[in-house]
Amino acid sequence: MGLPNGRRYADYISPVSTRDRVTGVVRALALALPRRRKLHPQDAGGGYQGVRREFGRWVVRPMTGPGSRHWISKPHYANRAIPGNDLKAAEDWMLETLGI
């Protein structure tokens, strides 16, 4: 549904200022850079996120570092043999895999 004058709601007709351009570039760069997760002060960074379901498999990812970002990197451990509705078996597999 358009406005009576034929424009869309978010049309911007004025020239874009240098400040707006710099702000846009800074936001784009901030989104592209990996963010450091704020962890508990006593966490040494060796922890894992726990088991969860991704793309039809159970995965275990670390809290930080390579493999910690969903959609970007491969998880450290993955298993497709456990059915999706068996969380208890997936948790047992995670504990066995991590040696806990």
N, C-alpha and C positions, 0 to 999 in steps of 0.2 A: 504494500500500500504506500503510495507516494504522497507527497505534499501537494496542495493545490497548484503550486507554481511549477510542478514537474521535477523538482529537485529531490534528492534523497535527504534524509535527516542529517547525515554527518558530512555533507558537502562543505568544503572550506574554500572560500573564494579569495581571501586575502593572501598576499605573498608570505612565504614561510621565512621566519627570521633566522638569523645565524644561531641564536640561542636555542631555538627549536631543533635545528639540525644537529647541534652539538649534543643536546639532550637525547635525541634519537640514537645517535651513534654510541653514546655512553651506555644507554639501556641495551642496545643490541650486543655490545661487547660484554656487558655484565651477564647477559643470559647465555652467551657462548662459553664463558669461562667456567670451569668446574668450581663449585662452591665447597668450602670446607664445612663439614658438619660439626656442629657444636656438641661435643660429647661431655660426659661427666668428667670432672677433673681427675678422678682416680682411674679412668679407663685408659689403658695403654694402647688402644687401637687394634688389639688382636682379636676382638670379639666378632661374632657373626650375628646377622640379622634374624636368624631363625629360618625355619622351613616355610616356604610359601609356594603357591601354584602360579606358574608362568607358562604360557603357550603349551598347555597340555602336559606339563611335567612338573615334578616337585624340584625346587632348587634351594640351595643354600648359598647366600652371598655374604661377604665380609662387611663390616660396618664402614670401613674406609678403604681407599686404595683401589687398585685394579679389580674389576669384577663387582664393585659395589653399586654401580648405577644400572638400574633397570632400563631396557631398550638400547643401551649404549654398548655394554660389554657382556661377555659371556660369564655366567656364574662359575664359582669354583667347583661346585658339585651339582649334578643333575641326575634325575632318575625318572624314567617313564614306565617302569615296571609296576609301580604302586598305583592302584586306582585312585581317581580324583576324589572320591568320597571317603577315603580311609586316612584321616588325619593322624590317628594314633600310630599306624604303621609308618607313615611318613616321618613322624617325630622320632620313632625308634630308629629308622634308617639314618636320620640326621645325627643322632647321638652316637650310633655305631661308626658312622663315617668320620666324625670329629674325634672319636676316641674318648668319649666322655662316659 
